[in-house]
Amino acid sequence: MALLVWREFGKGIIKKLKVSPDAFMQMTLQLAYYRNQGKFCLTYEASMTRLYREGRTETVRSCTSESCDFVRSMVDPEQTREERSRLLRIACERHQDMYRDAMCGKGIDRHLFALYVVQKYLEEDSPFLKKIFPPTYLLSTSQTPLNQCEEEAKTLNAEQKLHFLSAGGGFGPVADKGYGISYVIAGEDQISFHISSKRSADNTSSKGFRDDLEKSLREMRALFA
């Protein structure tokens, strides 16, 4: 496991760019993963479905055609900063649309899983469901809420809260050859990342991913210098 507490910028700068901080982080992770592995992969991000009674989570598949276009532009030395910025905004907008859909019950993964369970119960054969289950998420991600103790924090002012910022917690990868990454957008000037991978995997390195993530964060920031 590797920990990165990033203080060169936080959501304060990202909000000025008029893009979602979470979408910005997801695009950064896509870029870091591509640098680390040299390819794109099926990516999981958890979305809350608390709008519904007993709602838990839905999947946001963060690796999209739009995110791939953006990442390719970042590794192409011929691309201009303006074009990279344009593709980033498109990718972030696409991600936000998917996140809203997931929150509002319009995601696809829980629906497909229900069909999978029914298919197993009825002992039916489905080539389609057999092909997609179980999904192999080589990059599993989730944003950790900042305030875990909201009642206790009510008595603190903004400056006092800064002294109690935590790097949060992490989780393991869901695939043997993948990464598990949790992140906390902690205030205006800090973002924390927990990066995990299995020692048995010959293609992953948590510390190596951290290095690629730091490089990607600086390159993302440079788009708006």
GIRA-V214170 format. One record per helix or strand. SS is the DSSP state (2 for helix, 1 for strand). FROM is the first residue (numbers start at 1). TO is the last residue. If there is no record, write none. Layout:
SS:FROM:TO / SS:FROM:TO
//
This chain:
1:2:6 / 2:11:16 / 2:21:37 / 1:43:48 / 1:57:61 / 2:65:75 / 2:81:103 / 2:109:122 / 2:127:132 / 1:139:143 / 2:150:153 / 2:158:162 / 1:179:185 / 1:191:197 / 2:206:222
//
